[in-house]
């Protein structure tokens, strides 16, 4: 579809630097189309305040705010938790939100009879792939506009210049211009001094961390928390039943207060370059730890080891934008099967950035104290002799061949 034919555009709108200037840019470069801004509420809190006024003042005809928190938690995060998926230690915070947002963009575009969907992702990043694969899955015929891949703006400084020239209000300045992404699960920091891996993140600097404190500033006394799971899904905190999103909110608070969930990595982007990011994932880090602890006593060895292998593939699919693929759905079915007995309680001690196991119980535990005890038990240790002889038979035959005794 040519620029002149595009009369109405749905824009994925966060109100951040990129999407703030895209509205006037689309107006200027696409023959003044109607712009419908769509902001996804994925738990980023006060970042949504004032968005409608800002979007309309900069040229949008309306703003949708779509509440996607529970859908993201129930349909993406918990299935990923069950699989134990992480990408190079990264707990996939940004990647979790993108497929749900992409799907909602298509729903609104169809509802509004829009001609195109636009996003503010750069041509260097992963999010362009995640958004566009979701759009292609639900509206393969839809025109997609990605200004960062076509406009003359080359840097975030030039974006700020454009915003100032077009009277677009910004919440950032050139000195605090980290590229951030926030949702219920995490907050990411990229850019500025973090672009050099030699630079230490300024965790103790006021205003850098938003979801918690540095372990250095955490309390000197530990905090205990107990998480209950049913078939791999978290269902209660300290004995109180809660939905998944509320459990994450509470764990964010407890984890943040104790300096939990800070990650500084250089990861391998899908597009081929390495990227340095600093992540805050306090509640998610606690949940992953607790879930893995419960699996230690409820999942058999062969299944646990296979699940660890497949978790890498599962995480790759999420990171690479293939949440809606048949393979991801098949792997989720596998994960659900492995979670049939992952029910129980995990008590944890949170202390200065550390998560320490403080007790694990399950009605379906495979752990038998009677079998493994150093004390007297019914286990016949003499049976081990025959087992070792059979298990070591290939080694024995190999040695006999080398000695010329076969």
Order of alpha helices (4+ residues) and beta strands (2+ residues): beta-alpha-beta-alpha-beta-alpha-alpha-alpha-beta-alpha-beta-alpha-beta-beta-beta-beta-beta-alpha-beta-beta-alpha-alpha-alpha-beta-beta-alpha-alpha-alpha
